[in-house]
Amino acid sequence: MKRSDVVADAAITLLAERGMRGLTHRAVDEAAGLPPGSTSNLARTRAALLELTLARLTELEVRALAGAYGAESYEPAELAARMADALHIQLKDRRRTLARYELALEATRRPELRTIYDQAGRRFRDPAVALLAALGSPEPVRHARGLVAFGEGLMFDAIAGAGAVPDRDELETDLRELLTGMLGRTPGPQP
């Protein structure tokens, strides 16, 4: 594993466990088991450390969602199943999701991080637009925004809110119902 990945993975864990205030170069060195100064050599400033962490987090989340976004086209029922799998993976790794929430809040205060955060978000939204357009959505941009917001809201409620973590089957049912509303037809094989 590359040193930058080791540093970023340790930073993700620290963000989830200690929040933004707990993320320091020294704490990352300790958490990663690296000699003092290693993180500073890789990411000299706090902004650079945040950018490195966000880049790694995006890479890991893109990998987790690859099953949902990986094909050029799906039937609605298959998309619901694949998205349920992806959300289930995200919900099982609270660490990544909590770190992303910390970075999202920090991006509201740092314009340079906001730009990077928004670019990372397009890596999830743009494929959703393409998939929904391929499925016949009359408004794929708006529907993609709703689909992503649904997933984000569900994760927030399960991880940081008062909600329970839904099981994989519940996720699929919820996504089928959402897609039914968006596409104006029941997801699944059509007669």
matplotlib code that plots the C-alpha trace (Angstrom):
import matplotlib.pyplot as plt

x = [0.0, 1.3, 2.3, -0.2, -3.0, -1.7, -1.7, -5.2, -6.7, -5.4, -6.8, -10.2, -10.2, -9.2, -12.0, -14.5, -13.3, -12.2, -13.8, -12.0, -10.2, -8.6, -7.0, -3.5, -0.3, 1.1, -2.1, -2.0, 1.6, 0.7, -2.4, -0.6, 2.4, 4.7, 7.8, 7.1, 7.0, 6.0, 2.5, 4.0, 6.5, 3.6, 1.0, 2.7, -0.4, -3.7, -5.4, -3.1, -3.9, -7.7, -7.4, -5.4, -7.9, -10.9, -9.2, -8.7, -12.2, -13.7, -11.6, -12.9, -16.5, -16.3, -15.0, -17.9, -20.5, -18.9, -21.4, -24.3, -22.8, -20.6, -22.8, -23.8, -27.5, -29.7, -33.3, -34.9, -35.1, -31.5, -30.4, -32.5, -30.7, -27.3, -27.8, -29.1, -25.9, -23.8, -25.7, -25.5, -21.7, -21.6, -23.7, -21.4, -18.4, -19.5, -15.9, -15.9, -19.3, -18.6, -15.3, -17.2, -19.6, -16.7, -15.2, -18.5, -19.0, -15.4, -16.0, -18.7, -16.0, -13.1, -13.8, -10.8, -12.0, -15.6, -14.4, -12.7, -15.6, -18.0, -15.8, -15.8, -19.6, -19.9, -18.2, -21.4, -24.1, -23.0, -23.3, -26.7, -27.9, -26.7, -28.3, -31.7, -31.6, -31.0, -33.9, -36.2, -36.4, -38.2, -36.0, -32.7, -30.8, -33.5, -34.2, -30.4, -30.3, -33.2, -31.7, -28.4, -30.2, -32.2, -29.1, -27.4, -30.4, -30.8, -27.1, -27.2, -30.4, -28.9, -25.4, -25.8, -29.5, -32.1, -32.9, -32.2, -29.9, -32.1, -31.2, -30.3, -33.8, -35.4, -33.0, -33.9, -37.6, -37.1, -35.1, -37.7, -40.4, -38.3, -37.5, -41.2, -42.1, -39.4, -39.9, -43.6, -43.6, -43.0, -39.3, -39.0, -39.9, -42.6, -45.4]
y = [0.0, 3.5, 5.7, 8.3, 5.7, 4.7, 8.3, 9.0, 5.8, 6.8, 10.3, 8.8, 6.7, 9.8, 11.9, 9.2, 8.7, 12.2, 14.6, 17.4, 18.7, 15.3, 15.4, 16.5, 15.6, 14.1, 12.1, 10.7, 9.6, 7.8, 6.2, 5.0, 3.8, 6.1, 7.9, 11.5, 14.0, 11.4, 13.0, 16.5, 15.3, 14.1, 16.8, 19.9, 21.9, 21.0, 21.9, 19.4, 16.7, 17.3, 17.2, 13.9, 12.4, 13.5, 12.1, 8.7, 8.7, 9.4, 6.6, 4.1, 5.2, 5.0, 1.5, 0.7, 2.0, 0.5, -2.3, 0.1, 2.4, -0.1, -1.1, 1.0, 0.2, -1.7, -2.6, -0.7, -3.8, -4.6, -1.0, -1.1, -4.3, -3.0, 0.3, -1.6, -3.6, -0.4, 1.4, -1.7, -1.6, 2.0, 1.5, -1.3, 1.0, 3.8, 5.1, 6.3, 7.8, 9.7, 11.0, 12.2, 14.1, 15.8, 16.8, 18.0, 20.3, 21.5, 22.2, 24.7, 26.8, 26.3, 27.4, 25.5, 22.3, 23.0, 23.0, 19.7, 18.2, 19.3, 17.8, 14.5, 14.6, 14.8, 11.4, 10.0, 12.3, 12.2, 8.4, 8.5, 11.0, 8.7, 5.6, 7.3, 8.8, 5.3, 4.0, 6.6, 9.2, 12.3, 14.4, 12.5, 15.4, 16.1, 12.5, 11.7, 14.5, 12.9, 9.4, 10.6, 12.6, 9.6, 7.5, 10.3, 10.9, 7.3, 6.9, 10.0, 8.9, 5.4, 6.6, 10.0, 10.4, 8.5, 5.9, 2.2, 0.7, -0.9, -4.4, -5.0, -6.2, -3.1, -0.9, -2.7, -2.3, 1.4, 1.9, 0.1, 2.3, 5.4, 4.4, 3.5, 7.1, 8.6, 6.4, 6.2, 2.5, -0.5, -1.5, -5.1, -7.1, -5.5, -7.6]
z = [0.0, -0.9, 2.0, 1.0, 1.3, 4.8, 5.9, 4.4, 5.8, 9.3, 8.8, 7.8, 11.0, 13.1, 11.6, 12.4, 15.9, 17.1, 14.6, 12.9, 16.0, 16.5, 13.0, 13.4, 11.5, 14.7, 15.5, 11.9, 12.3, 15.6, 14.2, 11.0, 13.0, 11.1, 12.4, 13.6, 10.7, 8.0, 7.5, 7.4, 4.7, 2.6, 3.3, 4.6, 5.5, 7.1, 3.8, 2.0, 4.6, 4.2, 0.4, 0.6, 2.9, 0.7, -2.4, -0.7, 0.8, -2.7, -4.2, -1.5, -2.0, -5.8, -5.3, -3.0, -5.5, -8.5, -8.5, -8.7, -11.3, -13.2, -16.0, -19.0, -18.4, -16.1, -15.7, -12.8, -10.6, -11.1, -10.4, -7.1, -6.1, -7.0, -5.2, -2.1, -2.1, -2.3, 0.4, 2.6, 2.2, 3.0, 6.2, 7.3, 7.3, 9.5, 9.7, 6.0, 6.2, 9.5, 8.0, 4.9, 7.1, 9.0, 5.6, 4.3, 7.3, 7.0, 3.3, 4.3, 6.0, 3.5, -0.1, -1.4, 0.1, -1.0, -4.6, -4.2, -2.3, -5.1, -7.8, -5.8, -5.6, -9.3, -9.5, -7.9, -9.4, -13.0, -13.3, -11.6, -14.2, -17.0, -15.5, -14.9, -18.4, -19.8, -17.8, -19.3, -16.6, -17.9, -15.6, -15.1, -13.5, -10.9, -10.3, -9.9, -7.3, -5.5, -5.7, -4.2, -1.6, -0.6, -0.1, 1.8, 4.0, 4.7, 5.7, 7.9, 9.7, 10.3, 11.3, 12.9, 13.4, 15.5, 12.9, 12.8, 10.2, 7.6, 6.4, 2.8, 1.7, 3.2, 1.2, -2.0, -1.3, -0.6, -3.7, -5.9, -4.5, -5.2, -8.7, -9.3, -8.4, -10.6, -13.6, -13.5, -13.7, -11.5, -11.5, -12.7, -15.7, -17.7, -19.3]

ax = plt.figure().add_subplot(projection="3d")
ax.plot(x, y, z, "-o")
ax.set_aspect("equal")
plt.show()
